Amino acid sequence: ESHEIITKGRYAHSTASWAVTFESVNKRLQFSIKNQRFAFEDLPDLANNTWYHIVATYSNTADEIDLYLNGSSLSPDGQGGTYIDVPNTTKEVKIGVGDKNRYGNFYIGYVGIWTDFLSAAEVTAIYNSGNRNVPLNLASNSGDYTSAGDLECFWKFNESSGFGTDAVTDYSGNSHAGTTYNTDNSNWIEEE
């Protein structure tokens, strides 16, 4: 079964923009651009009740795609598609739920979206910057991380105001506030 981690548009469909999904049966991550799928199967055993850091990067001009798990690059397994331009769509970004409103059984702590390709050094800098509760401030350059100017959205999901207050602040400065659905006080993480 496929669980959408984050999508823009309809997953694996000609109207999709992009998606990162986890297939629980095959234990593999997929990164899709429009209807072109790139699968990553070299996953370690993923334990329940454990936080994982996932980063997807894509450059159609350099024919480069990668997925990182806990700061380490995963290579595509050869099941891939054609490098294409990422469609510019007005579809909303959905986090933790797909186009058919199937919710994943997992928590998501922080999400950043950039308008440019992150280098391996930047991904490593973000992963090594702190613990799950206090990551690197993605809106400011620091060390090997130099893409703050390309940060389009940054949601921390730490408002902890819970059910009834459904706005999620965008810390990028670009005013892309999010809205939560089906949440209550137990769904929020606390910064340490």
NUPA-609675 format. One record per residue: residue number from 1; residue in three letters; z, y, x of N, C-alpha, C in turn. Coordinates in pm, 1 decimal. Example, Ala and Ser with C-alpha at 12.3 -4.5 7.8 and 13.67 -1.06 7.14 Angstrom:
2
(1,ALA,(780.0,-569.0,1319.0),(780.0,-450.0,1230.0),(780.0,-330.0,1320.0))
(2,SER,(708.0,-225.0,1285.0),(714.0,-106.0,1367.0),(787.0,3.0,1290.0))
//
This chain:
192
(1,GLU,(0.0,-118.2,84.7),(0.0,0.0,0.0),(0.0,123.6,88.5))
(2,SER,(-77.2,223.0,50.4),(-90.1,346.2,126.9),(4.0,452.8,72.1))
(3,HIS,(76.1,518.7,163.4),(167.5,626.3,126.3),(120.8,753.5,195.7))
(4,GLU,(91.3,854.3,119.5),(45.6,980.1,176.4),(163.8,1056.2,235.5))
(5,ILE,(155.8,1090.7,362.5),(257.6,1171.0,427.2),(226.9,1317.7,401.3))
(6,ILE,(102.7,1356.3,425.2),(58.1,1493.1,396.9),(-91.4,1489.2,368.8))
(7,THR,(-134.5,1560.9,266.6),(-276.1,1563.9,229.4),(-317.7,1704.9,189.1))
(8,LYS,(-444.0,1731.0,205.9),(-505.9,1851.8,149.9),(-631.0,1803.4,79.1))
(9,GLY,(-628.7,1808.0,-51.6),(-737.7,1752.7,-130.0),(-710.9,1607.5,-161.9))
(10,ARG,(-810.7,1538.2,-209.4),(-796.2,1400.1,-252.8),(-819.1,1305.7,-135.8))
(11,TYR,(-720.7,1221.1,-106.1),(-722.1,1131.6,9.2),(-845.0,1040.1,8.2))
(12,ALA,(-912.3,1029.2,124.4),(-1025.4,938.4,146.8),(-1132.9,951.2,40.2))
(13,HIS,(-1163.6,1071.5,5.3),(-1262.1,1097.7,-98.4),(-1353.3,1209.1,-48.9))
(14,SER,(-1470.0,1218.3,-103.8),(-1565.5,1318.9,-56.3),(-1517.4,1461.1,-80.8))
(15,THR,(-1418.7,1480.0,-170.6),(-1366.9,1614.9,-194.7),(-1242.8,1643.2,-111.5))
(16,ALA,(-1201.0,1548.5,-28.2),(-1080.9,1567.4,53.3),(-1109.2,1661.6,168.9))
(17,SER,(-1006.2,1726.8,214.2),(-1014.8,1802.3,336.7),(-959.2,1715.6,450.1))
(18,TRP,(-831.6,1673.0,438.7),(-771.4,1586.0,538.4),(-647.1,1519.2,483.3))
(19,ALA,(-602.7,1411.9,549.6),(-481.8,1340.5,507.4),(-425.7,1259.2,623.4))
(20,VAL,(-293.4,1247.6,627.4),(-224.6,1154.7,716.1),(-148.2,1059.6,625.1))
(21,THR,(-175.2,930.1,640.0),(-115.3,829.9,551.8),(-54.8,715.6,633.4))
(22,PHE,(37.1,643.4,570.1),(98.5,525.6,630.2),(73.0,407.6,538.2))
(23,GLU,(17.0,301.4,594.3),(-4.0,178.9,517.8),(110.0,84.4,549.3))
(24,SER,(195.0,59.3,450.7),(315.8,-20.7,474.0),(285.9,-167.6,498.7))
(25,VAL,(182.4,-222.4,438.4),(151.2,-364.5,456.6),(100.5,-390.0,598.1))
(26,ASN,(2.2,-310.6,642.3),(-55.9,-328.4,776.1),(21.1,-255.1,884.9))
(27,LYS,(119.4,-175.9,845.6),(197.2,-93.7,939.0),(105.5,-13.6,1029.5))
(28,ARG,(20.7,65.9,968.0),(-66.5,149.6,1049.4),(-72.4,289.2,988.4))
(29,LEU,(-96.0,384.9,1075.8),(-116.1,523.1,1034.6),(-265.1,548.5,1027.1))
(30,GLN,(-305.5,631.5,932.8),(-445.5,672.5,923.1),(-451.7,824.0,915.6))
(31,PHE,(-553.5,877.3,977.6),(-582.0,1019.6,971.5),(-724.2,1030.8,918.0))
(32,SER,(-741.7,1097.1,806.7),(-873.0,1108.0,742.8),(-917.1,1253.1,740.0))
(33,ILE,(-1044.5,1273.8,770.8),(-1109.7,1403.5,755.9),(-1221.8,1380.2,655.3))
(34,LYS,(-1213.4,1447.2,543.7),(-1303.7,1424.3,431.2),(-1298.0,1276.1,397.5))
(35,ASN,(-1405.6,1202.5,399.8),(-1398.6,1059.2,370.8),(-1416.2,974.9,496.7))
(36,GLN,(-1398.3,1035.5,613.6),(-1406.5,963.7,741.1),(-1264.7,924.6,782.5))
(37,ARG,(-1238.0,795.1,799.2),(-1104.1,747.6,832.0),(-1095.4,705.6,977.9))
(38,PHE,(-983.7,740.1,1037.7),(-953.7,698.1,1173.2),(-819.4,626.0,1167.2))
(39,ALA,(-815.8,497.2,1202.5),(-693.8,418.1,1190.6),(-626.4,403.0,1326.8))
(40,PHE,(-495.3,399.9,1323.9),(-413.0,385.5,1443.3),(-316.9,270.6,1417.7))
(41,GLU,(-340.9,158.0,1485.9),(-263.2,38.4,1456.3),(-163.9,0.2,1564.2))
(42,ASP,(-166.1,64.8,1679.0),(-74.7,27.8,1786.6),(63.5,87.2,1762.8))
(43,LEU,(123.5,53.1,1651.0),(254.4,107.8,1617.8),(364.2,13.0,1661.3))
(44,PRO,(473.2,68.5,1712.0),(589.3,-16.7,1737.5),(650.2,-55.1,1602.8))
(45,ASP,(743.6,-146.9,1603.8),(813.4,-178.0,1478.9),(886.0,-53.4,1432.4))
(46,LEU,(858.1,-11.1,1311.4),(921.1,107.4,1255.6),(1043.1,64.8,1175.2))
(47,ALA,(1158.1,114.5,1215.1),(1283.6,75.1,1151.5),(1313.4,165.2,1031.2))
(48,ASN,(1378.3,109.8,933.4),(1425.6,189.5,819.9),(1537.6,282.0,866.7))
(49,ASN,(1555.5,391.4,793.7),(1663.6,487.3,819.7),(1656.5,547.3,959.6))
(50,THR,(1535.6,568.2,1008.5),(1512.6,626.5,1140.4),(1412.1,740.0,1126.4))
(51,TRP,(1439.9,852.4,1192.6),(1347.0,964.5,1190.7),(1234.9,940.3,1290.3))
(52,TYR,(1110.9,972.1,1249.1),(995.0,963.5,1336.6),(923.8,1097.8,1338.0))
(53,HIS,(870.1,1132.3,1452.6),(796.1,1256.9,1470.6),(647.6,1221.1,1475.9))
(54,ILE,(569.2,1271.2,1380.4),(426.8,1239.3,1371.5),(346.2,1367.9,1382.8))
(55,VAL,(246.1,1367.9,1469.7),(156.0,1481.8,1485.9),(12.7,1429.8,1484.3))
(56,ALA,(-72.6,1491.0,1403.9),(-215.5,1458.5,1400.1),(-292.1,1577.3,1457.0))
(57,THR,(-387.5,1551.0,1547.0),(-470.7,1656.7,1604.4),(-617.7,1618.0,1590.6))
(58,TYR,(-701.2,1718.9,1571.9),(-843.4,1693.1,1550.5),(-926.5,1810.4,1600.1))
(59,SER,(-1033.1,1779.3,1673.1),(-1129.8,1880.4,1714.8),(-1268.8,1821.3,1699.1))
(60,ASN,(-1344.7,1872.3,1603.3),(-1480.3,1820.3,1587.4),(-1573.3,1871.0,1697.3))
(61,THR,(-1541.7,1983.6,1758.4),(-1628.8,2035.3,1864.3),(-1613.2,1954.8,1992.5))
(62,ALA,(-1495.0,1898.5,2015.5),(-1472.4,1816.5,2134.6),(-1476.5,1667.9,2101.4))
(63,ASP,(-1508.5,1632.7,1977.6),(-1505.7,1492.8,1932.1),(-1374.9,1426.3,1972.9))
(64,GLU,(-1265.8,1490.5,1938.4),(-1135.0,1441.5,1979.5),(-1041.9,1434.2,1859.2))
(65,ILE,(-980.2,1319.2,1842.7),(-881.7,1298.0,1737.5),(-767.2,1219.4,1798.4))
(66,ASP,(-647.6,1252.2,1759.5),(-533.5,1177.7,1809.5),(-420.1,1184.9,1709.3))
(67,LEU,(-333.6,1088.8,1719.4),(-212.9,1083.1,1639.3),(-101.0,1051.3,1736.4))
(68,TYR,(7.9,1122.8,1724.0),(121.6,1104.0,1813.3),(240.2,1054.4,1731.3))
(69,LEU,(312.1,959.1,1786.8),(435.1,909.6,1726.9),(545.1,929.3,1829.9))
(70,ASN,(642.9,1011.3,1794.2),(754.0,1043.1,1885.0),(704.9,1092.8,2020.9))
(71,GLY,(604.3,1178.6,2018.9),(552.8,1241.3,2139.7),(453.4,1160.0,2218.9))
(72,SER,(430.9,1033.4,2180.1),(336.7,947.4,2253.1),(207.6,931.0,2175.3))
(73,SER,(96.9,941.7,2246.2),(-34.9,930.2,2184.4),(-62.1,786.6,2141.0))
(74,LEU,(-118.6,773.2,2022.6),(-167.3,644.6,1973.5),(-318.7,651.7,1978.9))
(75,SER,(-383.6,550.7,2028.8),(-529.2,552.9,2036.4),(-588.0,494.8,1909.3))
(76,PRO,(-700.1,551.6,1860.6),(-764.4,492.5,1743.5),(-806.1,348.7,1773.5))
(77,ASP,(-799.5,263.5,1673.2),(-830.1,121.8,1693.5),(-978.8,91.2,1687.5))
(78,GLY,(-1061.9,191.4,1682.3),(-1205.8,168.1,1675.9),(-1259.4,179.8,1534.5))
(79,GLN,(-1170.8,170.5,1435.3),(-1216.0,193.4,1297.8),(-1217.3,343.3,1279.0))
(80,GLY,(-1331.2,400.4,1289.3),(-1338.3,545.2,1283.9),(-1458.2,592.3,1207.3))
(81,GLY,(-1471.9,719.3,1204.7),(-1582.1,779.7,1133.3),(-1657.1,873.9,1224.6))
(82,THR,(-1733.6,960.5,1165.0),(-1811.4,1059.2,1236.9),(-1730.4,1187.9,1245.7))
(83,TYR,(-1734.0,1252.1,1359.4),(-1664.9,1380.1,1373.9),(-1741.3,1485.1,1294.1))
(84,ILE,(-1673.1,1543.7,1199.4),(-1736.1,1639.6,1108.1),(-1651.8,1765.4,1100.7))
(85,ASP,(-1708.8,1872.1,1047.9),(-1631.0,1992.6,1023.5),(-1527.9,1963.6,915.5))
(86,VAL,(-1408.5,2016.5,932.4),(-1306.0,2002.5,830.3),(-1346.5,2091.6,713.6))
(87,PRO,(-1360.1,2033.1,594.4),(-1402.4,2113.4,478.9),(-1303.2,2225.0,448.9))
(88,ASN,(-1353.6,2340.0,417.6),(-1270.8,2452.4,377.0),(-1256.3,2444.9,225.3))
(89,THR,(-1140.0,2404.2,179.4),(-1118.7,2384.3,37.8),(-997.2,2462.4,-10.2))
(90,THR,(-996.1,2494.2,-135.9),(-881.7,2564.9,-193.2),(-777.6,2467.4,-247.1))
(91,LYS,(-798.5,2338.0,-226.5),(-701.4,2238.7,-272.6),(-566.0,2264.4,-206.4))
(92,GLU,(-459.8,2231.4,-278.8),(-326.4,2253.6,-224.6),(-288.1,2144.3,-125.1))
(93,VAL,(-195.8,2178.4,-36.3),(-138.4,2082.0,55.7),(-25.6,2011.4,-18.0))
(94,LYS,(-25.5,1879.0,-11.1),(81.5,1800.0,-71.9),(152.5,1724.2,38.0))
(95,ILE,(284.1,1729.1,35.6),(365.4,1665.4,138.2),(452.4,1559.4,71.3))
(96,GLY,(437.9,1434.4,116.9),(518.6,1325.8,62.2),(466.9,1268.5,-68.4))
(97,VAL,(352.8,1315.9,-113.5),(293.5,1266.5,-238.0),(142.1,1281.3,-227.8))
(98,GLY,(71.7,1190.1,-289.3),(-73.7,1195.4,-285.0),(-134.5,1253.6,-410.0))
(99,ASP,(-266.2,1247.2,-414.5),(-342.4,1304.3,-523.7),(-308.1,1239.8,-658.3))
(100,LYS,(-270.8,1115.0,-656.8),(-238.7,1045.4,-781.3),(-88.7,1045.5,-808.6))
(101,ASN,(-17.7,1140.0,-746.1),(126.5,1156.3,-762.2),(205.4,1030.5,-729.9))
(102,ARG,(161.1,958.0,-627.0),(238.7,845.1,-575.3),(329.3,898.8,-465.3))
(103,TYR,(458.4,883.5,-486.1),(555.4,936.7,-391.4),(590.2,832.7,-286.5))
(104,GLY,(600.9,876.9,-161.6),(641.2,787.7,-54.6),(792.2,770.4,-54.3))
(105,ASN,(838.3,660.3,-0.9),(980.7,632.7,7.5),(1030.3,671.5,146.0))
(106,PHE,(1031.3,802.9,173.5),(1072.3,852.7,303.6),(1113.7,998.7,290.1))
(107,TYR,(1180.0,1049.6,391.8),(1218.9,1190.3,397.2),(1128.9,1261.8,497.1))
(108,ILE,(1105.3,1389.0,472.1),(1026.2,1471.5,563.6),(1110.5,1592.6,598.1))
(109,GLY,(1127.3,1618.0,727.7),(1215.0,1726.7,770.6),(1142.8,1857.1,797.2))
(110,TYR,(1036.4,1855.4,875.7),(966.4,1976.7,916.9),(816.7,1951.0,915.7))
(111,VAL,(739.3,2051.3,874.4),(593.8,2038.7,873.5),(533.6,2169.0,926.7))
(112,GLY,(444.2,2155.2,1024.1),(368.5,2269.3,1075.8),(220.3,2239.9,1065.0))
(113,ILE,(141.7,2341.5,1032.2),(-3.9,2329.4,1027.2),(-62.3,2443.4,1110.3))
(114,TRP,(-154.2,2407.7,1199.7),(-216.9,2505.3,1287.7),(-365.9,2516.6,1256.6))
(115,THR,(-425.8,2626.9,1296.5),(-569.5,2646.6,1279.5),(-645.9,2609.4,1405.7))
(116,ASP,(-576.9,2557.3,1505.9),(-639.6,2520.5,1631.3),(-580.3,2388.4,1678.6))
(117,PHE,(-646.5,2324.5,1772.9),(-609.2,2195.2,1828.8),(-485.5,2207.8,1917.0))
(118,LEU,(-385.1,2122.5,1896.2),(-268.3,2119.0,1984.4),(-296.7,2024.8,2100.7))
(119,SER,(-261.6,2067.3,2220.6),(-279.1,1981.7,2338.2),(-167.4,1877.7,2343.2))
(120,ALA,(-187.3,1775.0,2425.4),(-84.5,1672.6,2443.5),(44.2,1734.6,2498.5))
(121,ALA,(31.1,1831.6,2588.5),(149.2,1898.5,2644.9),(226.1,1974.0,2536.7))
(122,GLU,(154.0,2034.5,2442.8),(221.8,2106.2,2333.7),(294.5,2009.9,2240.5))
(123,VAL,(229.9,1898.0,2209.4),(293.9,1797.8,2123.8),(421.3,1747.4,2190.0))
(124,THR,(414.7,1719.7,2319.2),(532.1,1673.8,2392.7),(641.3,1779.7,2393.3))
(125,ALA,(603.9,1904.8,2412.7),(702.6,2013.9,2412.8),(773.0,2024.3,2276.9))
(126,ILE,(696.9,2011.0,2169.7),(757.0,2016.1,2035.7),(852.1,1898.4,2016.7))
(127,TYR,(808.4,1778.2,2052.4),(891.1,1658.9,2033.6),(1018.9,1665.0,2117.8))
(128,ASN,(1008.7,1710.4,2242.4),(1124.2,1712.8,2332.6),(1212.2,1836.0,2316.8))
(129,SER,(1180.8,1923.2,2222.5),(1248.8,2052.1,2212.7),(1387.9,2047.0,2152.8))
(130,GLY,(1423.8,1941.2,2088.5),(1556.4,1936.4,2026.2),(1568.9,1814.7,1938.4))
(131,ASN,(1668.9,1814.9,1853.0),(1685.2,1701.5,1762.8),(1613.7,1728.4,1630.7))
(132,ARG,(1619.9,1634.7,1538.3),(1546.8,1647.6,1412.6),(1593.5,1766.4,1329.9))
(133,ASN,(1715.5,1811.9,1351.9),(1769.7,1921.1,1271.3),(1739.3,2058.7,1328.1))
(134,VAL,(1717.4,2068.1,1457.7),(1690.7,2198.5,1518.4),(1571.7,2184.8,1613.4))
(135,PRO,(1449.4,2184.4,1558.9),(1331.8,2172.7,1645.8),(1297.8,2306.9,1710.2))
(136,LEU,(1198.6,2301.6,1794.9),(1144.3,2422.8,1854.4),(1101.3,2518.4,1743.9))
(137,ASN,(1126.3,2647.0,1763.1),(1077.5,2746.6,1668.0),(926.3,2758.3,1688.5))
(138,LEU,(849.7,2698.7,1599.1),(704.3,2692.9,1613.8),(637.5,2829.5,1602.1))
(139,ALA,(708.4,2928.8,1552.7),(652.6,3063.2,1538.6),(661.6,3143.7,1669.0))
(140,SER,(719.8,3084.0,1774.2),(731.9,3151.5,1904.1),(686.2,3058.5,2015.4))
(141,ASN,(605.6,3109.5,2107.6),(564.4,3030.4,2223.4),(684.7,3002.5,2313.2))
(142,SER,(686.4,2881.5,2370.1),(796.4,2843.6,2457.9),(748.6,2732.9,2551.6))
(143,GLY,(756.4,2758.0,2682.9),(715.4,2657.1,2781.0),(570.7,2614.8,2760.8))
(144,ASP,(547.0,2483.0,2748.4),(411.7,2430.3,2730.9),(356.0,2452.8,2590.6))
(145,TYR,(440.8,2494.4,2497.0),(392.3,2522.7,2361.3),(342.1,2667.1,2355.9))
(146,THR,(209.4,2684.6,2336.2),(148.5,2818.0,2339.0),(63.5,2846.6,2215.5))
(147,SER,(87.3,2774.7,2105.9),(2.4,2789.7,1987.4),(69.3,2860.5,1870.9))
(148,ALA,(172.6,2938.4,1898.1),(240.0,3009.8,1789.6),(143.1,3100.9,1714.3))
(149,GLY,(47.3,3160.0,1785.3),(-50.1,3248.2,1721.6),(-146.3,3175.7,1628.9))
(150,ASP,(-156.6,3043.7,1642.8),(-244.8,2963.2,1558.4),(-168.2,2891.4,1447.0))
(151,LEU,(-37.6,2915.3,1437.9),(44.2,2850.5,1336.1),(13.5,2910.8,1199.4))
(152,GLU,(-34.7,2829.5,1108.3),(-69.4,2875.9,973.4),(46.5,2859.8,876.7))
(153,CYS,(120.3,2748.5,886.9),(232.5,2720.7,796.9),(342.2,2649.1,874.9))
(154,PHE,(466.9,2676.1,838.5),(580.7,2606.1,899.2),(692.8,2598.9,796.8))
(155,TRP,(711.2,2479.0,745.0),(815.9,2456.5,645.0),(925.0,2371.0,706.3))
(156,LYS,(1051.4,2412.9,691.6),(1163.8,2341.0,750.6),(1231.6,2245.7,652.5))
(157,PHE,(1213.8,2262.8,524.3),(1277.8,2178.0,423.4),(1427.9,2166.3,446.2))
(158,ASN,(1491.2,2278.6,475.0),(1635.2,2277.9,499.7),(1708.0,2381.5,413.3))
(159,GLU,(1645.4,2423.1,304.7),(1705.6,2527.6,222.3),(1840.9,2486.2,165.9))
(160,SER,(1859.5,2358.6,141.2),(1980.4,2296.6,88.1),(2038.3,2366.8,-33.7))
(161,SER,(1955.0,2439.7,-103.4),(1998.7,2497.1,-230.3),(1974.7,2398.1,-343.0))
(162,GLY,(1891.6,2296.9,-314.6),(1878.0,2182.7,-402.5),(1803.0,2205.9,-530.5))
(163,PHE,(1827.2,2118.4,-623.3),(1756.6,2114.5,-751.1),(1769.8,2247.0,-825.2))
(164,GLY,(1661.7,2291.8,-881.4),(1662.5,2416.5,-956.5),(1609.3,2532.4,-873.8))
(165,THR,(1624.9,2525.2,-741.9),(1566.4,2624.5,-652.8),(1456.4,2552.5,-578.6))
(166,ASP,(1334.7,2564.4,-629.3),(1227.5,2479.2,-579.1),(1137.1,2545.1,-476.4))
(167,ALA,(1169.6,2664.6,-429.9),(1086.4,2732.0,-330.4),(1123.5,2683.8,-190.4))
(168,VAL,(1022.1,2659.4,-109.4),(1041.3,2621.1,29.8),(978.8,2731.1,114.9))
(169,THR,(1057.7,2791.3,201.2),(1015.0,2905.6,281.6),(915.0,2864.0,388.1))
(170,ASP,(813.2,2947.7,406.5),(718.0,2931.4,515.8),(765.8,3019.7,630.8))
(171,TYR,(806.2,2958.2,741.7),(859.9,3031.6,855.9),(751.8,3076.6,954.5))
(172,SER,(623.8,3059.4,919.6),(516.2,3103.3,1008.7),(493.3,3253.5,1000.2))
(173,GLY,(542.3,3315.1,894.5),(516.2,3456.5,870.6),(389.6,3479.4,789.6))
(174,ASN,(324.3,3372.4,743.4),(198.7,3383.9,668.9),(214.6,3368.9,518.3))
(175,SER,(336.6,3363.5,470.6),(366.4,3364.6,326.1),(303.9,3250.0,248.1))
(176,HIS,(313.5,3129.3,301.9),(266.7,3010.1,230.2),(387.7,2933.2,176.5))
(177,ALA,(465.8,2997.3,90.5),(584.0,2931.1,34.4),(541.1,2806.0,-41.0))
(178,GLY,(623.4,2703.5,-32.4),(595.4,2578.4,-101.6),(683.9,2562.8,-223.8))
(179,THR,(653.7,2462.0,-302.4),(731.6,2430.2,-421.2),(766.0,2282.5,-417.6))
(180,THR,(891.0,2248.7,-443.5),(931.4,2108.3,-444.9),(928.3,2055.1,-587.5))
(181,TYR,(909.8,1924.9,-597.7),(913.4,1854.8,-725.1),(1000.6,1730.6,-707.0))
(182,ASN,(1070.9,1693.4,-811.9),(1153.6,1571.4,-811.4),(1256.2,1571.5,-699.1))
(183,THR,(1320.9,1684.5,-673.8),(1424.4,1691.1,-571.1),(1558.7,1723.5,-634.2))
(184,ASP,(1664.5,1687.2,-563.4),(1798.7,1729.1,-601.4),(1874.5,1758.9,-472.5))
(185,ASN,(2002.7,1791.1,-481.4),(2078.6,1831.5,-362.0),(2078.1,1727.7,-251.5))
(186,SER,(2065.7,1600.3,-284.8),(2069.1,1495.6,-182.7),(1940.5,1489.2,-100.9))
(187,ASN,(1835.6,1559.5,-143.4),(1707.4,1553.7,-74.3),(1693.9,1652.9,41.1))
(188,TRP,(1787.0,1744.7,56.0),(1776.1,1848.0,159.1),(1845.3,1804.6,286.3))
(189,ILE,(1787.6,1840.9,401.0),(1854.8,1814.2,528.8),(1930.6,1939.8,567.0))
(190,GLU,(2034.0,1922.6,645.1),(2114.0,2034.4,691.9),(2086.6,2055.0,840.3))
(191,GLU,(2072.4,2179.8,881.7),(2060.5,2207.4,1024.5),(2197.4,2191.8,1087.6))
(192,GLU,(2201.3,2137.4,1208.0),(2328.6,2120.6,1279.3),(2352.9,2237.8,1369.3))
//
